[in-house]
Amino acid sequence: MSDPLIRACDNYLVLEPGQREEILNIEDTLKWLENWLEKMDELPKDLQEQPSRREAAHRLLDTACDLEISPGMTLQWYAVRLDPPSS
């Protein structure tokens, strides 16, 4: 189970092979993951039960920080806080 503090973050650093790193908001990160899931011939076993690619993308954000899209090619994403938490 992921750390609840991660859920409080609204931005993600996304890493894609051969591309520059990007910081995306949560909605754009979900779209980015959805797009990659659409390109895959077969989803990983833990995502195959999800009713949609959108739900699979949500599950990935909640449970993982990488996805192998082909042998040796892995996407990665990390929750980041751009602003310090308010006290």
C-alpha distances in whole Angstrom, upper triangle without the diagonal:
4,7,9,12,11,11,15,16,18,19,18,20,21,22,24,27,30,29,29,26,25,23,23,22,19,21,23,20,19,22,22,20,21,25,23,22,25,27,25,27,24,21,18,18,14,16,19,18,17,21,21,21,19,17,16,16,13,11,12,11,8,6,9,12,15,17,20,23,26,26,26,25,21,20,18,16,15,15,18,20,23,24,24,22,25,26
4,6,8,7,8,11,12,15,16,15,17,18,20,22,25,28,27,26,23,22,20,19,18,16,19,20,17,17,21,20,18,20,23,22,21,25,26,25,27,25,21,19,19,16,17,20,20,18,21,21,20,19,17,16,15,13,11,11,9,6,6,8,10,14,16,20,22,25,26,25,24,20,18,16,14,12,11,14,16,19,21,20,19,22,23
4,5,6,7,10,11,14,15,15,17,19,21,24,26,30,28,27,23,23,20,20,19,16,20,21,18,19,22,22,20,23,26,25,24,28,29,28,31,28,25,23,23,20,20,24,23,22,25,24,23,21,19,19,18,15,14,14,12,9,10,11,13,16,19,22,25,28,29,28,26,23,21,17,15,12,11,13,14,18,18,18,16,19,20
4,5,5,7,9,13,15,15,18,20,23,25,28,31,30,28,25,23,20,20,18,15,18,21,18,18,22,22,21,23,26,26,25,28,30,29,32,30,26,24,25,21,21,25,24,22,24,24,23,21,19,19,18,15,14,15,12,10,12,14,15,19,21,25,27,30,31,30,29,25,23,19,17,14,12,13,13,17,17,16,14,17,17
4,5,5,7,11,12,13,16,18,21,24,27,30,28,26,23,21,18,18,16,14,18,20,18,18,22,22,21,23,26,26,26,29,31,30,33,31,28,26,27,23,23,27,27,24,27,26,25,22,21,21,19,16,16,16,13,12,13,15,15,19,22,25,27,31,32,30,28,25,22,19,16,13,10,10,10,14,14,13,11,14,15
4,5,5,9,10,10,13,15,18,21,24,27,25,23,19,18,15,15,13,11,15,17,14,15,18,18,17,20,22,22,22,25,27,27,30,28,24,23,24,21,21,24,24,22,24,23,22,19,18,18,16,13,14,13,10,9,11,11,11,15,18,22,24,27,28,27,25,21,18,15,12,9,6,8,9,13,14,14,12,16,17
4,5,8,10,11,14,16,19,22,25,28,26,25,21,19,16,15,12,10,13,15,13,13,17,18,17,19,22,22,22,24,26,26,29,28,24,23,24,20,20,23,23,20,22,21,20,17,16,16,14,11,12,13,9,8,11,13,13,17,19,23,24,28,30,29,26,23,20,17,14,11,8,10,11,14,15,15,13,16,18
4,6,9,11,15,17,21,24,27,29,27,25,21,19,16,15,12,11,14,16,15,15,19,19,19,21,24,24,24,27,29,29,32,31,27,26,28,24,23,27,26,23,25,24,23,20,19,20,17,14,16,16,12,12,15,16,16,19,22,26,27,31,32,31,29,25,22,19,15,13,9,10,9,12,12,12,10,12,14
4,6,8,11,14,17,20,24,26,23,21,18,15,12,11,9,8,12,13,12,13,17,17,17,19,21,22,23,25,27,27,31,29,26,25,27,24,23,26,26,24,25,24,22,19,19,19,16,14,16,15,11,12,15,15,14,17,20,24,25,28,30,29,26,22,19,16,12,10,6,6,6,9,10,11,10,13,16
4,7,11,13,17,19,23,25,22,20,17,14,10,9,6,5,9,10,10,11,14,15,15,17,19,20,21,23,25,26,29,29,25,25,27,24,23,26,26,23,24,22,20,17,18,18,15,13,16,15,11,13,16,16,15,18,20,23,24,28,30,29,26,22,19,16,12,11,7,8,7,9,10,12,12,15,18
4,7,9,13,16,20,21,18,16,13,10,7,6,4,5,9,9,8,11,13,13,14,16,18,18,20,22,23,24,28,27,25,24,27,24,23,26,27,24,25,23,20,17,18,18,15,14,16,15,11,13,16,15,13,16,18,21,22,25,27,26,23,20,16,13,10,8,6,6,7,7,10,13,14,16,20
4,6,10,13,16,18,15,14,10,8,5,5,6,7,10,9,7,10,12,11,12,15,16,16,17,20,21,22,25,25,22,22,24,22,21,24,25,22,24,22,19,17,18,17,13,13,15,13,10,12,14,13,10,12,15,18,19,22,24,22,19,16,12,10,6,5,4,5,8,10,13,15,16,19,22
4,7,10,13,15,12,11,7,6,4,7,9,10,13,11,9,12,14,12,12,16,16,16,18,21,21,22,25,25,23,22,25,23,22,25,27,24,26,24,21,19,20,19,15,16,17,14,12,15,16,14,10,12,14,17,18,21,22,20,17,14,11,8,5,5,6,7,10,10,14,16,18,21,24
4,7,10,12,10,9,6,5,6,7,10,11,13,10,8,11,12,9,10,13,13,12,15,17,17,18,22,22,20,19,23,21,20,23,25,22,24,22,18,17,19,17,14,15,16,13,12,15,15,13,9,10,11,14,14,17,19,17,14,11,8,6,4,7,9,10,13,14,18,20,22,25,28
4,7,9,7,7,5,7,9,11,14,15,16,13,11,14,14,11,11,15,14,12,15,18,17,17,21,21,19,19,23,22,21,23,26,24,26,23,20,19,21,19,16,17,18,15,14,17,17,14,10,9,11,12,12,15,16,14,11,9,6,5,6,9,12,13,16,17,21,23,25,28,31
4,6,5,7,7,9,12,13,16,16,17,14,12,14,14,10,11,14,13,10,14,16,14,15,18,19,18,18,22,21,20,23,25,24,25,23,19,19,21,18,16,18,19,15,16,19,19,15,12,10,10,11,10,12,14,12,8,7,5,7,9,12,15,16,20,20,24,26,28,32,35
4,6,8,9,12,15,16,20,20,21,18,16,18,18,14,14,17,15,12,15,17,15,16,19,20,19,19,23,23,22,24,27,26,28,25,21,22,24,21,19,22,22,18,19,22,21,18,15,12,12,11,10,11,12,10,7,7,7,9,12,15,18,20,23,24,27,29,31,35,38
4,7,9,12,16,17,21,22,23,19,18,20,19,15,17,19,17,15,18,20,17,18,21,23,22,23,26,27,25,27,30,29,31,28,24,25,27,24,22,24,25,22,22,25,25,21,18,16,15,14,13,14,15,12,10,11,11,12,15,18,21,21,25,24,28,31,33,36,39
4,6,9,12,14,18,19,20,16,15,18,17,13,15,18,16,14,18,19,17,19,22,23,23,23,27,27,25,27,30,28,30,27,23,23,25,23,20,23,24,21,20,24,24,20,17,15,16,16,15,16,17,15,12,12,11,12,13,16,18,19,22,21,25,28,30,33,36
4,6,10,12,16,18,19,16,15,18,18,14,16,19,18,16,20,22,20,22,25,26,25,25,29,28,27,29,32,30,31,28,25,24,26,25,21,23,25,21,20,24,24,21,17,16,17,18,17,19,20,18,15,14,12,12,13,15,17,17,19,18,22,25,27,30,34
4,7,10,13,15,17,14,12,16,16,13,15,18,17,16,19,21,20,21,25,26,24,24,27,26,25,28,30,28,30,27,23,22,24,22,19,21,22,19,17,21,21,18,14,14,16,17,17,19,21,18,15,13,11,10,10,11,13,13,16,15,19,21,24,27,30
4,6,10,12,14,11,10,14,14,11,13,16,16,15,18,20,20,22,25,26,24,24,28,26,25,27,29,27,28,25,22,21,23,21,18,19,21,18,16,19,20,18,15,15,16,18,18,21,23,21,17,15,12,11,10,11,12,11,14,13,17,20,22,25,28
4,7,10,12,9,9,12,13,11,13,16,17,17,19,21,22,23,27,27,25,25,28,26,24,27,29,26,28,25,21,20,21,21,17,17,20,17,15,18,19,17,14,15,17,20,20,23,25,23,20,17,14,12,9,9,9,8,10,10,13,16,18,21,25
4,6,8,6,6,9,10,9,11,14,14,15,17,19,20,22,25,26,23,24,26,25,22,25,27,24,25,22,19,17,18,18,14,15,17,15,13,16,18,17,14,15,17,20,20,23,25,24,20,18,14,13,10,10,10,10,11,11,14,17,19,21,25
4,6,5,6,9,10,10,12,14,15,17,18,20,22,23,27,27,24,24,27,25,22,25,26,23,24,21,18,16,17,18,14,14,17,15,12,15,18,17,15,17,19,22,22,25,28,27,23,20,16,15,11,11,10,10,11,10,13,16,17,19,23
4,6,5,6,9,10,11,12,14,15,16,18,20,21,25,24,21,22,24,21,19,22,23,19,20,18,16,13,14,14,11,10,13,12,9,12,15,15,14,16,17,20,20,24,27,26,23,20,16,14,11,11,9,10,12,13,15,17,17,20,23
4,5,5,6,9,10,11,12,14,15,16,19,20,24,24,21,22,24,22,19,22,22,19,19,16,14,11,13,14,11,10,14,13,11,14,17,17,16,17,18,21,21,24,27,27,23,21,17,16,13,14,13,14,15,16,18,21,21,23,26
4,5,5,6,9,10,10,12,14,15,17,19,22,23,20,22,24,22,20,22,23,20,20,17,14,12,14,15,11,12,15,14,12,15,18,17,16,16,17,19,19,22,25,25,21,19,15,14,12,13,13,14,16,16,18,21,22,24,28
4,5,5,6,8,10,11,12,14,16,17,21,21,18,19,21,19,17,20,21,18,19,16,13,11,13,13,9,10,12,11,9,12,14,13,12,13,13,16,16,20,22,22,18,15,12,11,8,10,10,12,14,15,18,21,21,24,27
4,5,5,6,9,10,10,12,14,16,19,18,16,17,19,17,14,17,18,15,15,12,10,7,9,9,6,7,10,9,8,11,13,13,13,13,13,16,16,20,23,22,19,16,13,13,11,13,12,15,17,18,21,23,23,26,29
4,5,5,6,9,10,10,13,15,18,18,16,18,21,19,16,18,19,16,16,13,10,8,11,11,8,10,13,12,11,15,17,16,15,15,15,17,16,19,23,23,19,17,14,14,13,15,15,17,20,20,23,26,26,28,32
4,5,5,6,9,10,11,13,17,17,15,17,20,19,16,18,20,17,18,15,11,10,13,12,9,11,14,12,11,15,16,15,13,13,12,14,13,16,20,19,16,14,10,11,10,13,14,16,19,19,23,25,26,29,32
4,5,5,6,9,10,11,14,14,12,13,16,15,12,15,17,14,15,12,9,8,10,9,6,9,10,8,9,12,13,12,11,10,9,12,11,14,18,18,14,12,9,10,10,13,14,17,20,21,24,26,27,30,33
4,5,5,6,9,10,13,13,11,13,16,15,12,14,15,12,13,9,6,6,9,8,6,9,11,10,11,14,15,14,14,13,12,14,12,16,19,20,17,15,12,14,13,16,17,20,22,24,27,29,29,32,35
4,5,5,7,9,12,14,12,15,18,18,15,16,18,15,16,12,9,9,13,11,9,13,15,13,14,17,18,17,16,15,13,14,11,15,18,19,16,14,12,14,14,18,19,21,24,25,28,31,31,34,37
4,5,5,7,10,11,10,12,16,16,13,15,17,15,16,13,9,11,13,11,9,13,14,12,13,17,17,15,14,12,9,10,8,11,15,15,12,11,9,12,13,16,18,21,24,25,28,31,31,34,37
4,5,5,9,9,7,10,13,13,10,11,14,12,13,10,6,9,11,8,8,11,12,10,13,16,15,14,14,12,9,10,8,12,15,17,14,12,11,13,14,18,19,22,25,27,30,32,32,35,38
4,6,8,9,9,12,15,16,12,12,15,13,13,10,7,10,12,10,10,14,15,14,16,19,19,18,18,16,13,14,11,13,17,19,16,15,14,17,17,21,22,25,28,29,32,35,35,38,41
4,7,9,10,13,16,17,14,14,17,16,17,14,11,13,16,13,13,17,17,16,18,21,21,19,18,16,13,12,9,11,14,16,13,14,13,16,18,21,23,26,29,30,34,36,37,40,43
4,5,6,9,13,14,12,12,15,15,16,13,11,14,15,12,13,16,16,14,17,20,19,17,17,14,11,10,7,9,12,14,12,12,13,16,18,21,23,26,30,31,34,37,37,40,43
4,7,10,12,15,13,11,15,15,16,14,12,16,17,14,15,19,18,17,20,22,21,20,20,17,14,12,10,10,13,16,15,15,16,19,21,25,27,30,33,35,38,40,40,44,46
4,7,9,11,10,8,12,13,14,13,12,15,15,12,14,17,16,15,19,20,19,18,19,16,12,11,10,11,13,16,15,15,16,19,20,24,26,29,32,34,37,39,39,42,45
4,6,8,6,6,9,10,12,11,9,13,12,9,11,14,12,11,15,16,15,14,16,13,10,10,9,11,14,16,15,14,14,16,18,21,23,26,29,31,34,36,36,39,41
4,6,5,6,10,11,14,13,12,14,13,10,12,14,12,11,14,15,13,12,14,12,9,9,10,11,13,15,14,13,14,15,17,20,22,25,29,31,34,35,35,38,40
4,5,5,8,10,13,14,13,16,14,11,14,15,12,12,16,16,14,14,16,15,12,12,13,15,16,18,18,16,17,18,20,22,24,27,31,33,36,37,36,39,41
4,6,7,8,12,13,12,14,12,9,12,12,9,9,13,12,10,11,14,13,12,13,14,17,18,20,19,17,17,17,18,20,21,25,28,31,33,34,33,36,38
4,5,6,9,9,9,11,9,6,9,10,8,8,12,12,11,11,14,13,11,13,13,16,18,20,18,16,16,16,17,19,20,24,27,29,32,33,32,35,38
4,6,8,9,9,12,10,8,11,13,11,12,15,16,14,15,18,16,14,15,15,17,19,21,20,19,18,20,20,23,24,28,31,33,36,37,36,39,41
4,6,9,10,12,10,8,12,13,11,13,16,15,15,16,19,19,17,18,18,20,22,25,23,22,21,22,22,24,25,28,31,34,36,37,36,38,40
4,6,7,9,6,6,9,10,8,11,13,13,13,15,18,18,16,18,18,20,23,25,23,21,20,20,20,22,22,26,28,31,33,34,33,36,38
4,7,8,7,8,11,11,11,14,16,16,17,18,21,21,19,21,20,23,25,27,25,24,22,23,22,24,25,28,30,32,34,36,35,37,39
4,5,5,6,9,10,11,12,14,15,16,17,19,19,17,19,18,21,24,26,23,21,20,21,20,23,23,26,28,30,32,34,33,36,38
4,5,5,6,9,10,10,12,14,15,15,17,16,14,16,14,18,21,23,20,18,16,17,17,20,20,23,26,28,30,32,32,34,37
4,5,5,6,9,10,11,13,14,15,16,16,15,18,17,20,23,24,22,19,17,17,16,18,18,21,23,25,27,29,29,31,34
4,5,5,6,9,10,11,12,14,16,16,15,18,18,21,24,25,23,20,18,18,17,18,18,22,24,26,28,29,28,31,33
4,5,5,6,9,10,10,11,13,13,12,14,14,18,20,21,19,17,15,15,15,17,17,21,23,26,28,30,29,32,34
4,5,5,6,9,10,10,11,11,11,14,13,17,20,21,18,15,13,13,12,14,14,18,20,22,25,27,26,29,32
4,5,5,6,9,10,12,13,13,16,17,21,23,23,21,18,15,14,13,14,13,17,19,21,23,25,24,26,29
4,5,5,6,8,11,12,12,15,16,20,22,22,20,17,15,14,13,14,14,18,20,23,25,26,25,28,30
4,5,5,5,7,8,8,12,13,17,19,19,17,13,11,11,10,11,12,16,19,21,24,25,25,28,30
4,6,6,7,9,11,14,16,19,21,21,18,15,12,10,8,9,9,13,15,18,20,21,21,24,26
4,6,9,11,13,17,18,22,23,23,21,18,15,13,11,11,10,14,16,19,21,22,21,24,26
4,7,10,11,14,17,20,21,21,19,16,14,12,11,11,12,16,18,21,24,24,23,26,28
4,6,8,11,14,17,18,17,16,12,11,9,9,9,11,14,18,21,23,24,24,27,29
4,7,10,13,16,17,16,14,10,8,6,5,6,9,12,16,18,21,22,22,26,28
4,7,9,12,13,12,10,6,5,4,6,9,12,15,19,21,24,25,26,29,32
4,6,9,11,11,8,5,5,7,9,12,15,18,22,24,27,29,29,32,35
4,6,7,7,6,4,6,9,12,15,18,21,25,27,30,32,32,36,38
4,7,8,6,6,7,10,13,17,20,23,26,28,31,33,34,37,40
4,6,5,7,10,13,17,20,23,26,30,31,35,36,37,41,43
4,6,8,11,14,18,21,25,27,31,32,36,38,39,42,45
4,6,10,13,16,19,23,25,29,30,34,35,37,40,43
4,7,10,14,17,20,23,26,28,31,33,34,38,40
4,6,10,13,17,19,23,24,28,30,31,34,37
4,7,11,14,16,20,21,25,27,28,31,34
4,7,10,13,17,18,22,23,24,28,30
4,7,9,13,15,18,20,21,24,27
4,6,10,12,15,17,17,21,24
4,7,10,12,14,14,18,20
4,6,9,10,12,15,18
4,6,7,8,12,15
4,7,9,12,15
4,6,9,12
4,6,9
4,6
4
